[in-house]
């Protein structure tokens, strides 16, 4: 079973599995069915439950990733939205797991350690030595993080991918070109 989970994760990371739905996020008005909450756009699935692996694929079908919460403000914005829209009794998968190394929760979207976590009291606890995937669950109308069995059936919250800069090196190149225009390179030669 462990090898099967590993293979599925590797296929997900490599984006080898086919996509059945393709929604472009190139334009500002092309984010449907995503909802803007704070500085991100989310797809909040409350129609069907799925295990964590299926939730990963579900989000990938929408050219998005399972949400990775990065701040307290994001936690409260999502919590407010979910509770005021009738979802306060639901549990939602997030894009973090410690499948690779127990107790070291990593972001699925970038492979880095989680920078922020608002764990529920006593969590993560790896109950039954089988809780490796992170989800949101409500405690008194506030959503907190918890570790859960990856095969549990929960809802998914997807996060629209942020457009990447086309060229980070280009910014450095432009800076150097401007510097060269305002500096006499001839005076540097011996």
TIMIKOL-319907 format. One record per residue (C-alpha): residue number from 1; residue in three letters; x, y, z. Coordinates in steps of 0.1 Angstrom, whole numbers. Example, Ala and Ser with C-alpha at 12.3 -4.5 7.8 and 13.67 -1.06 7.14 Angstrom:
<atom 1, 'ala', <123, -45, 78>>
<atom 2, 'ser', <137, -11, 71>>
REM end
This chain:
<atom 1, 'unk', <0, 0, 0>>
<atom 2, 'unk', <28, 24, 8>>
<atom 3, 'unk', <44, 20, -26>>
<atom 4, 'unk', <10, 26, -42>>
<atom 5, 'unk', <5, 59, -23>>
<atom 6, 'unk', <41, 69, -32>>
<atom 7, 'unk', <35, 62, -69>>
<atom 8, 'unk', <2, 82, -69>>
<atom 9, 'unk', <19, 112, -53>>
<atom 10, 'unk', <48, 110, -78>>
<atom 11, 'unk', <23, 110, -107>>
<atom 12, 'unk', <5, 140, -92>>
<atom 13, 'unk', <37, 160, -87>>
<atom 14, 'unk', <48, 152, -122>>
<atom 15, 'unk', <14, 162, -136>>
<atom 16, 'unk', <14, 130, -156>>
<atom 17, 'unk', <-22, 121, -149>>
<atom 18, 'unk', <-46, 135, -175>>
<atom 19, 'unk', <-67, 165, -169>>
<atom 20, 'unk', <-104, 162, -177>>
<atom 21, 'unk', <-112, 199, -172>>
<atom 22, 'unk', <-91, 228, -183>>
<atom 23, 'unk', <-99, 263, -170>>
<atom 24, 'unk', <-77, 291, -182>>
<atom 25, 'unk', <-65, 316, -156>>
<atom 26, 'unk', <-49, 340, -180>>
<atom 27, 'unk', <-75, 367, -177>>
<atom 28, 'unk', <-90, 385, -147>>
<atom 29, 'unk', <-125, 375, -156>>
<atom 30, 'unk', <-118, 339, -163>>
<atom 31, 'unk', <-116, 327, -127>>
<atom 32, 'unk', <-151, 311, -125>>
<atom 33, 'unk', <-160, 290, -105>>
<atom 34, 'unk', <-134, 305, -82>>
<atom 35, 'unk', <-144, 329, -54>>
<atom 36, 'unk', <-121, 358, -44>>
<atom 37, 'unk', <-115, 357, -6>>
<atom 38, 'unk', <-88, 381, 6>>
<atom 39, 'unk', <-58, 380, -19>>
<atom 40, 'unk', <-65, 345, -33>>
<atom 41, 'unk', <-91, 328, -55>>
<atom 42, 'unk', <-106, 296, -41>>
<atom 43, 'unk', <-128, 268, -55>>
<atom 44, 'unk', <-147, 255, -25>>
<atom 45, 'unk', <-162, 221, -33>>
<atom 46, 'unk', <-192, 212, -11>>
<atom 47, 'unk', <-209, 189, -36>>
<atom 48, 'unk', <-189, 157, -31>>
<atom 49, 'unk', <-165, 142, -6>>
<atom 50, 'unk', <-133, 125, -16>>
<atom 51, 'unk', <-101, 113, -1>>
<atom 52, 'unk', <-70, 135, -1>>
<atom 53, 'unk', <-55, 120, -32>>
<atom 54, 'unk', <-87, 125, -52>>
<atom 55, 'unk', <-89, 160, -38>>
<atom 56, 'unk', <-54, 167, -52>>
<atom 57, 'unk', <-65, 155, -86>>
<atom 58, 'unk', <-98, 174, -84>>
<atom 59, 'unk', <-79, 206, -79>>
<atom 60, 'unk', <-54, 198, -107>>
<atom 61, 'unk', <-84, 194, -130>>
<atom 62, 'unk', <-91, 230, -124>>
<atom 63, 'unk', <-55, 241, -129>>
<atom 64, 'unk', <-52, 248, -92>>
<atom 65, 'unk', <-38, 232, -61>>
<atom 66, 'unk', <-53, 222, -27>>
<atom 67, 'unk', <-51, 253, -6>>
<atom 68, 'unk', <-21, 259, 16>>
<atom 69, 'unk', <-30, 285, 42>>
<atom 70, 'unk', <-1, 309, 46>>
<atom 71, 'unk', <-13, 334, 73>>
<atom 72, 'unk', <-36, 341, 102>>
<atom 73, 'unk', <-55, 366, 80>>
<atom 74, 'unk', <-61, 339, 54>>
<atom 75, 'unk', <-73, 315, 81>>
<atom 76, 'unk', <-98, 340, 94>>
<atom 77, 'unk', <-110, 351, 59>>
<atom 78, 'unk', <-117, 315, 49>>
<atom 79, 'unk', <-132, 307, 83>>
<atom 80, 'unk', <-155, 337, 80>>
<atom 81, 'unk', <-166, 328, 45>>
<atom 82, 'unk', <-172, 291, 53>>
<atom 83, 'unk', <-192, 298, 85>>
<atom 84, 'unk', <-213, 326, 69>>
<atom 85, 'unk', <-221, 305, 39>>
<atom 86, 'unk', <-235, 275, 57>>
<atom 87, 'unk', <-203, 253, 57>>
<atom 88, 'unk', <-195, 254, 94>>
<atom 89, 'unk', <-201, 216, 98>>
<atom 90, 'unk', <-179, 205, 70>>
<atom 91, 'unk', <-143, 194, 69>>
<atom 92, 'unk', <-120, 204, 40>>
<atom 93, 'unk', <-87, 190, 27>>
<atom 94, 'unk', <-57, 213, 25>>
<atom 95, 'unk', <-25, 209, 4>>
<atom 96, 'unk', <-1, 198, 32>>
<atom 97, 'unk', <11, 164, 43>>
<atom 98, 'unk', <37, 146, 63>>
<atom 99, 'unk', <37, 114, 42>>
<atom 100, 'unk', <74, 118, 34>>
<atom 101, 'unk', <85, 123, 71>>
<atom 102, 'unk', <63, 119, 101>>
<atom 103, 'unk', <57, 152, 118>>
<atom 104, 'unk', <73, 174, 91>>
<atom 105, 'unk', <43, 189, 72>>
<atom 106, 'unk', <51, 200, 37>>
<atom 107, 'unk', <33, 221, 12>>
<atom 108, 'unk', <21, 201, -18>>
<atom 109, 'unk', <22, 231, -41>>
<atom 110, 'unk', <59, 239, -36>>
<atom 111, 'unk', <74, 211, -16>>
<atom 112, 'unk', <85, 233, 12>>
<atom 113, 'unk', <77, 231, 49>>
<atom 114, 'unk', <44, 247, 60>>
<atom 115, 'unk', <52, 283, 70>>
<atom 116, 'unk', <20, 288, 89>>
<atom 117, 'unk', <-3, 265, 109>>
<atom 118, 'unk', <-33, 271, 131>>
<atom 119, 'unk', <-36, 237, 147>>
<atom 120, 'unk', <-66, 227, 167>>
<atom 121, 'unk', <-58, 219, 204>>
<atom 122, 'unk', <-37, 188, 208>>
<atom 123, 'unk', <-30, 185, 170>>
<atom 124, 'unk', <-14, 172, 150>>
<atom 125, 'unk', <-15, 139, 169>>
<atom 126, 'unk', <-11, 112, 142>>
<atom 127, 'unk', <-40, 92, 158>>
<atom 128, 'unk', <-37, 55, 151>>
<atom 129, 'unk', <-3, 62, 135>>
<atom 130, 'unk', <-22, 68, 103>>
<atom 131, 'unk', <-29, 106, 100>>
<atom 132, 'unk', <-7, 122, 74>>
<atom 133, 'unk', <-29, 147, 55>>
<atom 134, 'unk', <-40, 182, 67>>
<atom 135, 'unk', <-76, 194, 67>>
<atom 136, 'unk', <-97, 222, 82>>
<atom 137, 'unk', <-123, 214, 107>>
<atom 138, 'unk', <-146, 237, 127>>
<atom 139, 'unk', <-143, 242, 164>>
<atom 140, 'unk', <-170, 266, 177>>
<atom 141, 'unk', <-174, 282, 143>>
<atom 142, 'unk', <-137, 288, 138>>
<atom 143, 'unk', <-117, 265, 114>>
<atom 144, 'unk', <-85, 250, 126>>
<atom 145, 'unk', <-60, 225, 111>>
<atom 146, 'unk', <-59, 189, 120>>
<atom 147, 'unk', <-41, 158, 107>>
<atom 148, 'unk', <-63, 131, 93>>
<atom 149, 'unk', <-62, 98, 76>>
<atom 150, 'unk', <-56, 106, 39>>
<atom 151, 'unk', <-83, 81, 29>>
<atom 152, 'unk', <-111, 99, 48>>
<atom 153, 'unk', <-138, 114, 27>>
<atom 154, 'unk', <-138, 152, 30>>
<atom 155, 'unk', <-145, 182, 8>>
<atom 156, 'unk', <-118, 201, -10>>
<atom 157, 'unk', <-107, 238, -11>>
<atom 158, 'unk', <-87, 245, -42>>
<atom 159, 'unk', <-65, 276, -47>>
<atom 160, 'unk', <-61, 292, -81>>
<atom 161, 'unk', <-24, 292, -90>>
<atom 162, 'unk', <-8, 326, -90>>
<atom 163, 'unk', <6, 337, -124>>
<atom 164, 'unk', <43, 333, -123>>
<atom 165, 'unk', <67, 360, -134>>
<atom 166, 'unk', <79, 352, -168>>
<atom 167, 'unk', <115, 360, -160>>
<atom 168, 'unk', <129, 367, -126>>
<atom 169, 'unk', <164, 370, -142>>
<atom 170, 'unk', <150, 396, -165>>
<atom 171, 'unk', <146, 420, -136>>
<atom 172, 'unk', <182, 416, -127>>
<atom 173, 'unk', <192, 420, -164>>
<atom 174, 'unk', <172, 453, -166>>
<atom 175, 'unk', <188, 466, -135>>
<atom 176, 'unk', <222, 458, -148>>
<atom 177, 'unk', <215, 475, -181>>
<atom 178, 'unk', <203, 506, -163>>
<atom 179, 'unk', <234, 506, -141>>
<atom 180, 'unk', <256, 503, -172>>
<atom 181, 'unk', <239, 532, -189>>
<atom 182, 'unk', <246, 555, -160>>
<atom 183, 'unk', <281, 543, -152>>
<atom 184, 'unk', <312, 547, -173>>
<atom 185, 'unk', <325, 512, -180>>
<atom 186, 'unk', <355, 526, -197>>
<atom 187, 'unk', <369, 540, -164>>
<atom 188, 'unk', <368, 505, -149>>
<atom 189, 'unk', <394, 492, -174>>
<atom 190, 'unk', <431, 493, -165>>
REM end
